[in-house]
Every structure is written in structure tokens, then in C-alpha cells.
């Protein structure tokens, strides 16, 4: 009885929400798919080498979305620098050529309704009946049946497929390849008895209700994948400058400059060091003359 009452109250008090536009959501899942795909690429085997990123095969396509070849190229540069690669601007200055390619970058949308979707079956049936029965009066138009759903789910999914390989700039011999890095990102909106949308997915840290954070015990956020290399492009990190390993230049001086430098060095040492007084000498007992009677007596003997 209580369950039926609660269900009836939910049906009567339920509302309906709708996402008007999803441009930002589509851009978020596309960029998130790119980030997840590139973070799985480990550039550590190229650490410390002069590399040139060849983006010849990453073409910019006409698309209404903001995520494009420029964002992917910058993310690749970020991941390579974080792994210790030294990127150069000219191919002639590099010892390793890095060549990335993109196989997939796009988004899909799916909708599932648990109930009866909106339809115009009754309107079509009335039209057919009016056409077959000419003697019957013309009936008034019947409106379409609205959607009657217990639950509804709308999901947007983005996918990115990226691969990278590197070869020697001079010999063109292969050095390293990353393998195929495929990643997916999703955003899910769902309604229960017309209440919603409840939003979850990889682009949200917590479940949201119509764009506002909403804590739901039964719907947890998915676990993020662990990055493969030590520093990934989606982590905050402050790079400290490394100590220079370049040896000091050997500057040759003329004879006059060498003498002046030696005199300056000597004056500096003389001014920085002050003369220290000599330590006092220890007083030693006088040695008796050889052949005297005192030399045969012990030092601690008493004189009588």
C-alpha cells in the first residue's frame, strides 16, 4: 500500500527537464577523449633527445566543434615535453622525427526510452477510417499521443584513436612506436518518472542534476585510468630548470691580460687573508750539562 502510494505521488509530482543545447557537452567529451588517448602514450623512450614533431598527417577538417587538429597537436607536444623530449622547431636540427596520426575523432548520440514513445498512431487510424467511410462526417483532428515513459536515457559518446612512431632523422631507421591508443568519453542524461536530467559520465566528477552537482548514493563516478608515464598532460606539474651540462668555454687570454688577472687574483687573496699571530712556544726544562751529577738523579728525587 505504501509503495503504491509513493509511486502515485511520484507520478503526480514529477516534472520534466530538457537539455536545450549540448554544444559544450560535445566539446567536453571530444577533448576528454583526446586527452585520454594521448595520456596513454609514453614518450619516455625518447627522453633527452632532440625531437621534431611532424604534423603533416594531422589535417584540420571543417567541423562545428572547437576540438580539432590544433588541440591534438598541442596535447602531443605537451605530453612529449613532460616525458623529457627536447622539441626543436626545424627538422634539420632534430635527431629523431616524431610522426603522429589520428584515425578517429568524433561523437555519437543514443537515446533509450523505457515506456511508450510519442506517436501519432491514433491520428493515422482516424485518417484511414475517414477515407474509407465517405458517408461519415469529417472528424476533428486528433492530437498525437505524448511520450509516456517510466525512464529515459540519452547518451553522448566520443572516441579518439591516436598512434605515434619515431624514426632516425638521418638514417630513417625506426626507433620507437606507441601502438594504437584508443579512448572513449561519455556523457549520460537520464530521467526517472519524468524527473531529470540526472547527468553523469567521464566528464563529470560527480552526478549532476540539470547542470548542478547532485549527490546520488547509487550512481558513482567512473574510475579514471592511471597515466602511463610519470608526468601526464592532464596533471598539474611545475618543471624545475635542470643544471646545465655544457662545459665552460675555454677563453684564451693574451700575455698582458694573463699577468693582470694573476695580479688581481694575488691582491684578492692578500686582502682576504689577515696575518695570524704565531702560537706561543712551550717552555721546556733546561737540559743538564753532560757529566754533571744532576743527570744521574731522577727528576722527582728529594734533595737532602
BAFI-3210 file (N, C-alpha, C; in Angstrom, 3 decimals, decimal comma, padded with zeros to 6 digits):
// residues 304
n [1|2|3|4|5|6|7|8|9|10|11|12|13|14|15|16|17|18|19|20|21|22|23|24|25|26|27|28|29|30|31|32|33|34|35|36|37|38|39|40|41|42|43|44|45|46|47|48|49|50|51|52|53|54|55|56|57|58|59|60|61|62|63|64|65|66|67|68|69|70|71|72|73|74|75|76|77|78|79|80|81|82|83|84|85|86|87|88|89|90|91|92|93|94|95|96|97|98|99|100|101|102|103|104|105|106|107|108|109|110|111|112|113|114|115|116|117|118|119|120|121|122|123|124|125|126|127|128|129|130|131|132|133|134|135|136|137|138|139|140|141|142|143|144|145|146|147|148|149|150|151|152|153|154|155|156|157|158|159|160|161|162|163|164|165|166|167|168|169|170|171|172|173|174|175|176|177|178|179|180|181|182|183|184|185|186|187|188|189|190|191|192|193|194|195|196|197|198|199|200|201|202|203|204|205|206|207|208|209|210|211|212|213|214|215|216|217|218|219|220|221|222|223|224|225|226|227|228|229|230|231|232|233|234|235|236|237|238|239|240|241|242|243|244|245|246|247|248|249|250|251|252|253|254|255|256|257|258|259|260|261|262|263|264|265|266|267|268|269|270|271|272|273|274|275|276|277|278|279|280|281|282|283|284|285|286|287|288|289|290|291|292|293|294|295|296|297|298|299|300|301|302|303|304]
n.u [000,829|001,906|003,970|002,594|001,312|003,495|004,526|002,381|002,339|004,818|004,417|002,429|003,667|005,877|008,219|009,436|012,413|014,697|017,503|018,506|020,553|023,588|026,214|028,521|028,788|029,326|031,795|033,291|033,336|034,664|037,207|037,990|038,187|040,368|042,375|042,476|043,310|045,867|047,220|047,779|049,956|053,336|056,111|058,595|060,791|062,122|063,400|065,400|066,345|066,758|063,939|061,664|058,401|056,398|053,666|052,379|050,482|048,248|045,404|043,440|040,026|036,850|034,627|031,909|032,590|034,780|037,092|039,909|042,532|044,534|044,278|044,849|047,485|048,861|048,430|049,912|052,511|052,759|052,645|054,951|057,011|056,684|057,638|060,326|061,436|063,264|062,054|062,443|062,306|062,903|063,258|065,761|067,386|066,948|067,391|065,657|062,613|059,265|056,233|052,893|049,529|045,998|043,236|040,522|038,155|035,457|031,889|028,981|025,419|022,918|019,658|017,371|014,215|012,175|009,221|006,401|006,920|006,383|003,789|001,778|-000,240|-002,991|-004,011|-003,346|-004,881|-007,487|-007,522|-007,366|-009,774|-011,648|-011,169|-011,979|-014,667|-016,983|-019,503|-019,528|-019,359|-016,844|-014,254|-012,933|-009,498|-007,162|-004,944|-001,455|-000,250|001,308|004,634|004,954|006,712|008,543|011,199|014,022|016,831|019,577|022,494|025,737|028,597|032,054|034,940|038,431|041,262|044,604|047,921|051,488|054,771|058,367|061,409|064,847|066,379|068,314|069,128|066,639|065,761|063,653|062,791|061,028|057,655|054,302|052,029|048,480|046,382|043,437|040,610|037,665|034,983|032,229|028,927|026,084|022,642|019,758|016,360|013,882|010,700|009,959|011,443|014,326|017,087|019,341|022,772|025,685|028,931|032,159|033,142|032,297|032,868|031,180|027,767|025,262|022,459|020,545|022,679|023,637|025,532|024,831|024,375|024,201|023,676|023,702|024,782|027,812|030,849|032,827|035,935|039,025|041,512|044,869|047,762|050,354|053,048|055,423|054,815|051,912|049,839|047,474|047,888|048,764|051,841|055,001|057,741|061,108|064,111|066,794|070,201|072,839|074,668|076,622|079,992|082,197|083,207|086,391|088,447|090,912|093,587|095,608|099,137|099,474|096,902|096,792|098,794|097,720|095,378|096,497|097,786|095,538|094,251|096,104|096,141|093,553|093,586|095,459|094,215|092,060|093,052|094,260|097,160|098,029|098,780|101,708|101,585|102,180|105,361|106,093|107,405|110,280|112,059|115,407|118,158|120,464|123,985|126,252|127,856|127,474|126,402|123,694|122,469|122,382|120,567|117,180|114,295|112,331|113,538|114,232|116,014|118,424]
n.v [-001,205|001,260|001,438|001,650|004,065|005,844|005,573|006,605|009,225|010,071|010,009|011,965|014,267|014,552|016,133|017,563|017,770|019,246|019,228|021,950|022,830|021,228|021,857|022,551|020,223|018,297|019,252|018,954|016,123|015,348|016,623|015,431|012,755|012,971|013,789|011,530|009,596|010,487|010,629|008,002|007,436|006,855|008,726|008,322|006,645|008,355|010,223|013,030|013,464|015,253|016,186|016,341|017,269|016,053|017,102|016,533|014,672|015,165|016,536|019,493|019,516|020,646|021,466|021,893|021,767|022,753|021,360|020,283|019,747|021,434|021,465|018,782|018,560|020,343|019,026|016,683|017,753|018,746|016,353|015,066|016,846|016,700|014,170|014,463|014,971|016,903|019,333|020,566|023,254|023,042|020,611|019,892|020,274|018,193|014,991|012,919|012,073|012,597|011,211|011,624|010,270|010,372|008,375|008,273|010,659|011,721|011,955|010,307|009,875|008,506|007,379|006,052|004,840|003,854|002,735|004,182|005,704|008,968|009,144|009,063|007,259|006,983|009,214|008,612|006,287|007,347|008,958|007,069|005,688|007,715|008,114|005,722|005,575|007,246|008,296|009,038|011,756|014,336|013,938|015,680|016,770|014,645|014,879|013,984|011,206|011,800|011,311|008,582|007,554|005,491|005,696|007,341|007,610|009,412|009,451|010,623|009,856|009,985|009,304|008,674|007,956|007,482|007,294|007,011|007,188|006,963|007,836|007,682|010,742|010,992|008,447|007,318|005,046|002,926|003,794|003,837|003,006|003,776|002,206|001,524|003,870|004,021|005,709|006,447|008,687|009,835|011,191|011,103|011,502|011,092|010,312|009,819|008,782|011,124|013,032|014,927|016,299|013,792|013,884|012,230|010,713|010,467|013,040|014,376|014,909|014,285|013,146|015,081|017,326|018,609|020,288|021,110|020,187|017,071|014,755|011,388|008,345|005,801|006,092|006,289|007,994|007,178|005,356|006,885|006,350|005,240|007,215|006,456|007,374|009,143|011,899|013,291|014,820|015,764|016,438|018,673|020,258|021,551|022,453|022,230|024,016|022,300|021,474|022,893|021,054|021,828|022,382|024,896|027,687|027,772|030,333|032,130|034,082|037,004|037,653|039,995|040,290|037,954|038,354|040,583|039,437|037,555|039,238|040,525|038,386|037,664|040,000|039,887|037,564|038,326|040,454|039,218|037,481|037,722|038,424|036,006|035,754|034,076|030,941|030,664|029,501|026,444|026,171|024,534|022,336|023,074|021,355|019,363|019,762|017,607|015,038|016,137|015,927|016,033|014,829|012,177|011,823|011,128|012,964|013,513|013,280|013,903|016,547|016,365]
n.w [000,000|000,855|-000,964|-003,407|-002,956|-002,745|-005,335|-006,842|-005,879|-006,783|-009,539|-009,838|-008,849|-010,352|-012,579|-015,643|-017,450|-019,827|-021,953|-023,649|-025,489|-026,530|-027,104|-025,605|-024,066|-026,030|-026,992|-024,668|-024,264|-026,579|-026,365|-023,972|-024,751|-026,506|-024,682|-022,975|-024,758|-025,574|-023,163|-022,640|-024,156|-024,003|-024,002|-022,928|-023,862|-025,622|-024,138|-023,412|-026,006|-029,111|-030,709|-033,441|-034,100|-036,448|-038,045|-040,411|-041,254|-039,757|-040,289|-040,513|-040,308|-041,570|-039,163|-036,880|-034,222|-031,545|-030,894|-032,564|-035,011|-034,037|-031,242|-030,676|-031,602|-029,901|-027,468|-027,883|-028,058|-025,469|-023,937|-024,890|-024,122|-021,356|-020,905|-021,158|-023,647|-026,030|-027,885|-031,141|-033,542|-036,216|-038,753|-039,633|-037,455|-035,751|-034,208|-034,022|-035,550|-034,891|-035,674|-035,674|-036,015|-036,668|-036,284|-035,570|-034,548|-033,178|-032,389|-031,071|-030,574|-028,482|-027,669|-025,342|-024,444|-021,833|-021,907|-023,464|-026,445|-027,926|-030,371|-033,377|-033,921|-033,445|-034,755|-037,415|-037,738|-037,507|-039,767|-041,804|-041,374|-041,914|-044,599|-045,760|-045,118|-046,566|-046,100|-043,491|-041,163|-041,294|-039,074|-036,235|-036,061|-034,413|-031,737|-031,422|-029,487|-026,384|-025,037|-022,883|-020,399|-018,171|-017,587|-019,067|-021,210|-022,424|-024,232|-024,956|-026,764|-027,269|-029,270|-029,678|-031,586|-031,657|-032,862|-032,668|-033,996|-034,141|-035,812|-036,984|-037,840|-039,815|-040,867|-041,237|-039,995|-037,975|-034,606|-032,385|-031,465|-030,526|-030,543|-030,949|-029,528|-028,076|-026,928|-025,035|-024,276|-022,347|-021,886|-019,945|-019,763|-017,841|-017,054|-014,562|-014,061|-015,319|-013,984|-014,114|-016,068|-014,798|-014,650|-015,643|-016,148|-017,864|-018,028|-015,831|-012,392|-010,307|-009,878|-011,506|-011,435|-013,817|-014,617|-012,138|-009,288|-007,898|-005,404|-005,525|-004,031|-005,317|-007,823|-008,830|-009,757|-012,645|-012,475|-012,994|-015,546|-014,973|-015,588|-018,016|-018,241|-016,112|-015,731|-016,784|-019,350|-018,287|-015,685|-013,033|-012,873|-011,981|-013,750|-013,015|-013,684|-015,233|-014,288|-016,123|-018,473|-020,185|-020,911|-019,501|-021,482|-023,146|-022,722|-024,257|-023,132|-023,630|-023,143|-021,607|-020,466|-019,018|-017,058|-015,725|-014,695|-012,984|-011,104|-010,037|-008,876|-006,945|-005,340|-004,376|-002,830|-000,916|000,393|001,517|003,374|006,623|008,628|011,055|014,521|015,766|017,452|021,018|022,156|023,792|027,105|027,775|030,000|031,067|029,727|031,559|031,795|030,164|032,089|034,592|038,049|038,404|036,291|036,755|038,749|039,577|038,330|040,176|042,648|046,122|047,562|049,973]
ca.u [000,000|002,797|004,723|001,699|001,087|004,706|004,620|001,376|002,781|005,903|003,865|001,684|004,533|007,059|008,331|010,148|013,502|015,219|018,718|018,178|021,692|024,639|027,478|029,605|028,948|030,004|033,203|033,943|033,616|035,675|038,517|038,318|038,644|041,731|043,270|042,634|044,077|047,275|047,850|048,205|051,169|054,506|057,250|059,826|061,951|062,785|063,830|066,715|066,756|066,213|062,848|060,843|057,052|055,926|052,202|051,916|049,331|047,134|044,757|042,315|038,804|035,776|033,729|031,361|033,134|036,001|038,228|040,373|043,931|045,406|044,235|045,531|048,923|049,371|048,441|051,056|053,730|052,772|052,992|056,342|057,869|056,590|058,438|061,746|061,906|063,641|061,437|063,095|061,373|063,295|063,534|067,200|068,071|066,491|067,965|064,538|061,380|058,053|055,140|051,600|048,392|044,707|042,328|039,127|037,840|034,067|030,936|027,683|024,366|021,945|018,520|016,597|013,008|011,551|007,805|005,766|007,355|005,325|003,440|000,527|-000,954|-004,434|-004,314|-003,305|-006,040|-008,670|-007,467|-007,696|-011,209|-012,389|-011,007|-012,750|-016,098|-017,300|-020,769|-019,338|-018,928|-015,408|-013,940|-011,938|-008,151|-006,780|-003,548|-000,579|-000,094|002,592|005,521|004,646|007,914|008,972|012,583|014,584|018,286|020,226|023,939|026,664|029,870|033,120|036,052|039,659|042,250|045,850|049,127|052,704|056,010|059,550|062,492|066,059|066,240|069,291|069,090|065,232|065,511|062,677|063,313|060,006|056,261|053,461|050,866|047,209|045,820|042,011|039,960|036,274|034,463|030,769|028,058|024,805|021,496|018,659|015,168|013,117|009,330|009,904|012,325|015,670|018,025|020,477|023,916|026,884|029,834|033,586|033,480|031,801|033,449|030,064|026,483|024,666|021,048|020,306|023,844|024,037|026,049|023,821|024,999|023,303|024,488|023,773|025,416|029,145|031,586|033,745|037,318|039,889|042,640|046,144|048,650|051,438|054,331|055,483|054,114|050,953|049,408|046,299|048,287|049,444|053,230|055,908|059,022|062,260|065,198|067,872|071,553|073,428|075,786|077,537|081,225|082,509|084,031|087,820|088,786|092,354|093,971|096,931|100,124|099,184|095,690|097,097|099,535|096,792|094,484|097,255|097,971|094,245|093,990|097,001|095,662|092,340|093,951|096,172|093,274|091,091|093,721|094,940|098,232|097,666|099,950|102,258|101,225|103,307|106,175|106,043|108,658|110,853|113,107|116,785|118,864|121,723|125,211|126,746|128,877|127,110|125,812|122,226|121,925|122,187|119,486|115,822|113,731|111,478|114,249|114,284|117,345|118,635]
ca.v [000,000|002,409|001,512|002,183|005,493|006,583|005,592|007,532|010,591|010,414|010,287|013,214|015,402|014,544|017,186|017,194|018,668|019,012|019,946|022,689|022,714|020,362|022,162|022,449|018,822|017,600|019,660|018,357|014,698|015,215|016,961|014,421|011,575|013,254|013,769|010,158|008,841|010,911|010,339|006,609|007,336|007,090|009,197|008,189|006,136|009,444|011,202|013,636|013,529|016,366|015,608|017,233|016,735|016,232|017,047|016,549|013,788|015,592|017,554|020,214|019,318|021,578|020,877|022,933|021,630|023,513|020,439|019,992|019,326|022,289|020,992|017,492|018,798|020,935|017,988|015,813|018,476|018,788|015,028|014,775|017,653|016,178|012,945|014,798|015,183|018,271|019,622|021,584|023,850|022,687|019,188|019,714|020,319|017,080|013,658|011,985|012,609|012,009|011,349|011,144|010,176|010,272|007,510|008,561|011,755|012,044|011,717|009,714|010,113|007,419|007,619|004,858|005,164|002,715|003,080|004,394|006,970|009,757|008,636|009,552|006,095|007,248|010,170|007,897|005,392|008,163|009,394|005,922|005,422|008,770|007,934|004,553|005,797|008,556|008,830|009,526|013,159|014,543|014,053|016,693|016,179|014,115|015,176|012,822|010,766|012,230|010,256|008,045|006,760|005,330|006,188|007,665|007,828|009,978|009,320|011,081|009,152|010,441|008,361|009,178|006,910|008,172|006,465|007,791|006,432|007,813|007,253|008,480|011,821|010,854|007,122|006,933|003,739|003,059|003,846|003,565|003,223|003,772|001,339|002,224|004,379|004,283|006,157|006,870|009,595|009,814|011,999|010,398|012,178|010,146|010,794|008,795|009,268|012,492|013,913|014,930|015,195|013,466|013,846|011,524|010,361|010,667|014,470|014,907|014,267|013,799|013,193|016,411|017,420|019,767|021,157|021,391|018,986|016,315|013,568|010,242|007,241|004,613|006,402|006,819|008,421|006,135|005,473|007,376|005,496|005,711|007,582|005,513|007,973|009,746|013,179|013,246|016,151|016,200|016,688|019,937|019,988|022,679|021,959|022,959|024,009|021,355|022,034|022,851|020,118|022,360|022,823|026,322|027,973|027,971|031,667|032,333|035,449|037,422|037,669|041,126|040,019|036,896|038,956|041,422|038,554|036,950|040,252|040,743|037,229|037,738|041,067|039,427|036,619|039,040|041,273|038,373|036,744|038,574|037,676|035,443|035,687|032,735|030,383|030,744|028,284|025,796|026,263|023,209|022,393|023,123|020,074|019,465|019,568|016,210|014,810|016,712|014,948|016,081|013,991|010,819|011,787|011,220|014,316|013,713|012,927|014,990|016,960|016,303]
ca.w [000,000|000,927|-002,219|-004,433|-002,667|-003,111|-006,785|-007,343|-005,557|-007,685|-010,866|-009,811|-008,546|-011,208|-013,572|-016,856|-017,810|-021,159|-022,295|-024,864|-026,394|-025,982|-027,770|-024,626|-023,693|-027,125|-026,998|-023,498|-024,452|-027,626|-025,802|-022,974|-025,471|-026,972|-023,525|-022,505|-025,736|-025,588|-021,877|-022,670|-024,972|-023,167|-024,786|-022,142|-024,614|-026,349|-023,137|-023,588|-027,410|-029,892|-031,497|-034,263|-034,226|-037,813|-038,045|-041,804|-041,449|-038,909|-041,091|-039,935|-041,085|-041,271|-038,175|-035,995|-032,869|-031,290|-030,795|-033,900|-035,109|-033,220|-029,848|-030,608|-031,765|-028,661|-026,433|-028,164|-027,671|-024,001|-023,426|-025,230|-023,247|-019,993|-020,825|-021,228|-025,019|-026,392|-029,170|-031,959|-034,491|-037,579|-038,938|-039,831|-036,155|-034,924|-034,389|-034,071|-036,112|-034,306|-036,644|-035,164|-036,932|-035,997|-037,013|-035,219|-033,636|-033,440|-031,306|-031,389|-029,592|-028,393|-026,778|-024,994|-023,691|-021,179|-021,843|-024,757|-027,041|-028,564|-031,693|-033,962|-034,446|-033,398|-035,824|-038,688|-037,810|-037,784|-041,153|-042,652|-041,225|-042,614|-046,048|-046,217|-044,872|-047,162|-045,578|-042,119|-041,106|-041,106|-037,647|-035,868|-035,973|-033,108|-031,428|-031,229|-028,100|-025,812|-024,530|-021,553|-020,112|-016,785|-017,527|-020,372|-021,145|-023,611|-024,008|-025,981|-026,659|-028,162|-029,402|-030,293|-031,881|-031,990|-032,882|-032,863|-034,138|-034,264|-036,596|-037,020|-038,812|-040,894|-041,486|-041,413|-039,384|-036,881|-033,238|-031,359|-031,827|-029,331|-030,641|-031,076|-028,281|-028,291|-025,694|-025,157|-023,268|-022,469|-021,043|-019,879|-019,146|-017,668|-016,371|-013,854|-013,891|-015,807|-013,217|-014,659|-016,294|-013,954|-015,566|-015,179|-017,240|-017,628|-017,974|-014,560|-011,226|-009,503|-010,558|-011,516|-011,767|-014,683|-014,578|-010,764|-008,635|-007,152|-004,833|-005,563|-003,486|-006,158|-009,111|-008,591|-010,939|-013,092|-012,040|-014,062|-015,880|-014,481|-016,692|-018,250|-017,942|-014,779|-015,785|-017,877|-019,749|-017,542|-014,303|-012,763|-012,521|-012,186|-014,230|-012,488|-014,677|-014,966|-014,289|-017,453|-018,627|-021,191|-020,228|-019,584|-022,666|-022,925|-023,207|-024,290|-022,806|-024,070|-022,050|-020,732|-019,713|-018,046|-015,941|-014,950|-013,949|-011,887|-010,071|-009,382|-008,013|-005,784|-004,460|-003,700|-001,767|000,154|001,162|002,224|004,455|007,591|009,313|012,344|015,431|015,939|018,759|021,977|022,260|025,106|027,870|028,033|031,054|030,568|029,817|032,309|031,018|030,283|033,107|035,886|038,976|038,352|035,231|037,227|039,729|038,980|038,340|041,323|043,887|047,103|047,970|051,420]
c.u [000,866|003,578|003,865|001,432|002,286|004,854|003,629|001,779|003,919|005,416|003,157|002,586|005,754|007,004|009,115|011,206|014,053|016,474|018,514|019,288|022,782|025,975|028,658|029,848|029,670|031,478|033,954|034,276|034,646|037,071|038,942|038,787|040,063|042,719|043,527|043,456|045,557|047,962|048,314|049,459|052,365|055,693|058,577|060,992|062,711|063,289|065,241|067,177|066,081|065,202|062,119|059,487|056,514|054,412|051,629|050,622|048,209|046,488|043,607|041,097|037,757|034,764|033,187|031,924|034,456|037,236|038,636|041,854|044,845|045,434|044,994|047,044|049,533|049,419|049,600|052,366|053,865|053,205|054,448|057,312|057,849|057,405|059,925|062,280|062,252|063,111|062,174|062,097|061,678|063,645|065,025|067,975|067,751|067,288|066,892|063,321|060,199|056,898|053,845|050,565|047,128|043,793|040,874|039,089|036,420|033,190|029,651|026,704|023,336|020,859|017,744|015,430|012,410|010,072|007,248|006,244|006,175|005,081|002,111|-000,261|-002,461|-004,836|-004,313|-004,502|-007,317|-008,689|-007,840|-009,189|-012,042|-012,300|-011,842|-014,249|-016,457|-018,561|-020,610|-018,912|-017,426|-015,123|-012,890|-010,564|-007,817|-005,294|-002,759|-000,489|001,250|003,404|005,120|005,779|008,137|010,380|013,059|016,053|018,776|021,726|024,694|028,018|030,835|034,248|037,213|040,631|043,501|046,990|050,317|053,862|057,151|060,621|063,663|065,983|067,173|069,151|067,678|064,921|064,553|063,338|062,272|058,629|055,390|052,397|049,599|046,675|044,383|041,388|038,549|035,931|032,957|030,122|026,665|023,783|020,361|017,577|014,453|011,749|009,217|010,795|013,729|015,953|019,058|021,659|025,097|027,729|031,270|033,978|032,998|032,490|032,375|028,792|025,864|023,186|020,819|021,440|024,353|024,486|024,985|024,464|023,963|024,084|024,683|024,469|026,747|029,823|032,556|035,162|038,189|041,043|043,921|047,039|049,823|052,791|054,251|054,705|053,206|050,422|048,203|046,607|048,952|050,851|054,067|057,264|060,136|063,376|066,307|069,220|072,167|074,625|076,787|078,806|081,478|083,415|085,481|088,232|090,297|092,656|095,357|097,860|099,861|097,957|095,929|097,833|098,612|095,845|095,204|097,468|096,661|093,917|094,854|096,549|094,414|092,634|094,640|095,213|092,307|091,705|094,468|096,028|097,776|098,897|100,390|101,876|102,418|104,026|106,105|107,415|109,131|111,912|114,488|117,452|120,167|122,915|125,688|127,882|128,537|126,442|124,309|121,661|121,697|121,061|118,143|115,266|112,954|112,174|114,323|115,723|117,427|119,616]
c.v [001,258|002,574|002,098|003,670|006,332|006,672|006,575|008,978|011,021|010,736|011,629|014,426|015,486|015,687|016,677|018,239|018,295|019,849|020,622|022,557|021,915|020,616|022,005|020,996|018,050|017,981|019,060|016,889|014,488|015,522|015,961|013,135|011,764|013,178|012,343|009,322|009,201|010,607|008,884|006,388|007,738|007,455|009,021|007,575|007,203|010,523|011,698|013,768|014,707|015,808|016,704|016,563|017,074|016,023|017,066|015,780|014,039|016,784|018,196|020,064|020,346|020,904|021,980|022,875|022,375|022,618|020,034|019,656|020,155|021,809|019,678|017,674|019,382|019,909|017,024|016,478|018,511|017,444|014,674|015,570|017,143|014,908|013,212|014,961|016,651|018,548|020,753|022,041|023,479|021,213|018,929|019,714|019,114|015,823|012,583|012,716|011,858|012,276|010,783|011,053|009,940|009,421|007,841|009,773|012,202|011,662|011,137|010,028|008,995|007,809|006,324|005,298|003,880|003,066|003,189|005,725|007,705|009,238|009,236|008,410|006,358|008,216|009,493|006,962|006,169|008,641|008,270|005,623|006,464|008,609|006,772|004,735|007,179|009,160|009,419|010,986|013,262|014,794|015,140|016,037|015,788|014,368|013,889|012,477|011,236|011,031|009,873|007,086|006,680|005,873|006,435|007,999|008,348|010,025|009,822|010,436|009,697|009,426|009,035|008,020|007,582|007,164|007,343|006,820|007,406|007,062|008,220|009,510|011,645|009,517|006,641|005,549|003,894|003,000|003,375|003,759|003,018|002,689|002,172|002,612|004,816|004,640|006,627|007,814|009,684|010,803|011,375|011,257|011,166|010,757|009,600|009,367|010,738|013,460|013,812|016,224|015,058|013,215|013,164|011,185|010,674|012,137|015,116|014,163|013,680|013,872|014,578|016,314|018,720|020,782|021,495|020,098|018,367|015,023|012,454|009,018|006,090|004,854|007,065|007,210|007,324|006,417|005,885|006,416|006,114|006,083|006,616|006,117|008,769|011,046|013,154|014,639|016,641|016,446|018,053|019,646|021,210|022,113|022,845|022,911|023,059|022,061|021,864|021,923|020,595|022,833|024,306|026,585|028,242|029,296|031,842|033,810|035,738|037,459|038,811|040,883|038,929|037,452|039,806|040,564|037,911|037,949|040,504|039,593|037,265|038,824|040,634|038,473|037,327|039,840|040,420|037,612|037,725|037,778|037,250|035,379|034,243|032,208|030,424|029,405|027,733|025,884|024,871|023,329|022,339|021,776|020,253|019,183|018,143|016,117|015,386|015,655|014,937|015,163|012,587|010,699|011,786|012,605|014,566|013,336|014,142|015,287|016,972|017,365]
c.w [000,000|-000,374|-003,333|-004,231|-003,065|-004,614|-007,395|-007,073|-006,471|-009,071|-010,914|-009,646|-009,457|-012,211|-014,763|-017,141|-019,171|-021,355|-023,640|-025,890|-025,717|-026,660|-026,804|-024,222|-024,780|-027,199|-025,812|-023,721|-025,561|-027,091|-024,747|-023,632|-026,006|-025,812|-023,042|-023,483|-025,696|-024,265|-021,792|-023,508|-024,111|-024,055|-024,047|-022,911|-025,394|-025,411|-023,435|-025,024|-028,108|-030,886|-032,258|-034,463|-035,615|-037,850|-039,459|-041,980|-040,445|-039,599|-040,325|-040,851|-040,661|-040,361|-037,294|-034,587|-032,754|-031,295|-032,207|-033,846|-034,220|-031,773|-029,715|-030,729|-030,496|-027,537|-026,640|-027,765|-026,147|-023,421|-023,720|-024,353|-021,816|-019,819|-020,951|-022,632|-025,230|-027,797|-029,874|-033,020|-035,936|-037,654|-039,095|-038,516|-035,281|-035,225|-034,462|-034,633|-035,486|-035,257|-036,053|-036,280|-036,118|-036,864|-036,787|-034,304|-033,957|-032,273|-031,873|-030,268|-029,673|-027,392|-026,597|-024,125|-023,138|-020,950|-023,239|-025,326|-027,663|-029,973|-032,120|-034,588|-034,491|-034,506|-037,183|-038,837|-038,114|-039,220|-042,114|-042,583|-041,957|-044,118|-046,569|-046,060|-045,364|-046,587|-044,191|-042,151|-040,854|-039,637|-037,419|-035,759|-034,533|-032,890|-031,232|-029,755|-027,568|-025,351|-023,114|-021,194|-018,614|-016,585|-018,951|-020,208|-022,482|-023,339|-025,225|-025,732|-027,693|-028,154|-030,102|-030,447|-032,420|-031,944|-033,230|-033,088|-034,393|-035,041|-036,625|-038,147|-039,997|-041,616|-041,795|-040,861|-038,207|-035,515|-032,220|-031,953|-030,595|-029,362|-030,720|-029,695|-028,556|-026,952|-026,007|-024,015|-023,457|-021,507|-021,109|-019,134|-019,020|-016,783|-015,728|-013,506|-014,297|-015,066|-013,804|-015,405|-015,181|-014,895|-014,908|-016,390|-016,895|-017,526|-016,688|-013,421|-010,308|-010,342|-010,414|-011,858|-012,515|-014,597|-013,204|-010,101|-007,753|-006,687|-004,764|-005,111|-004,457|-007,491|-008,849|-009,886|-011,344|-012,642|-013,214|-014,293|-015,351|-015,673|-016,803|-017,912|-016,642|-014,707|-016,997|-018,162|-018,969|-016,067|-014,186|-012,259|-012,851|-012,569|-013,684|-013,515|-014,265|-015,002|-015,671|-017,473|-019,669|-020,492|-020,446|-020,778|-022,281|-023,568|-023,124|-024,075|-023,356|-022,874|-021,086|-019,883|-018,678|-016,838|-015,081|-014,126|-012,781|-010,765|-009,319|-008,453|-006,773|-004,820|-003,711|-002,585|-000,617|001,011|001,968|003,368|005,325|008,296|010,700|013,231|015,615|017,309|019,702|022,071|023,675|025,775|028,235|029,121|030,444|030,762|030,604|031,417|031,177|031,292|034,449|036,731|038,906|037,302|035,686|038,200|039,002|039,181|039,581|042,641|044,795|047,442|049,486|051,845]
res [x|x|x|x|x|x|x|x|x|x|x|x|x|x|x|x|x|x|x|x|x|x|x|x|x|x|x|x|x|x|x|x|x|x|x|x|x|x|x|x|x|x|x|x|x|x|x|x|x|x|x|x|x|x|x|x|x|x|x|x|x|x|x|x|x|x|x|x|x|x|x|x|x|x|x|x|x|x|x|x|x|x|x|x|x|x|x|x|x|x|x|x|x|x|x|x|x|x|x|x|x|x|x|x|x|x|x|x|x|x|x|x|x|x|x|x|x|x|x|x|x|x|x|x|x|x|x|x|x|x|x|x|x|x|x|x|x|x|x|x|x|x|x|x|x|x|x|x|x|x|x|x|x|x|x|x|x|x|x|x|x|x|x|x|x|x|x|x|x|x|x|x|x|x|x|x|x|x|x|x|x|x|x|x|x|x|x|x|x|x|x|x|x|x|x|x|x|x|x|x|x|x|x|x|x|x|x|x|x|x|x|x|x|x|x|x|x|x|x|x|x|x|x|x|x|x|x|x|x|x|x|x|x|x|x|x|x|x|x|x|x|x|x|x|x|x|x|x|x|x|x|x|x|x|x|x|x|x|x|x|x|x|x|x|x|x|x|x|x|x|x|x|x|x|x|x|x|x|x|x|x|x|x|x|x|x|x|x|x|x|x|x|x|x|x|x|x|x|x|x|x|x|x|x]
***
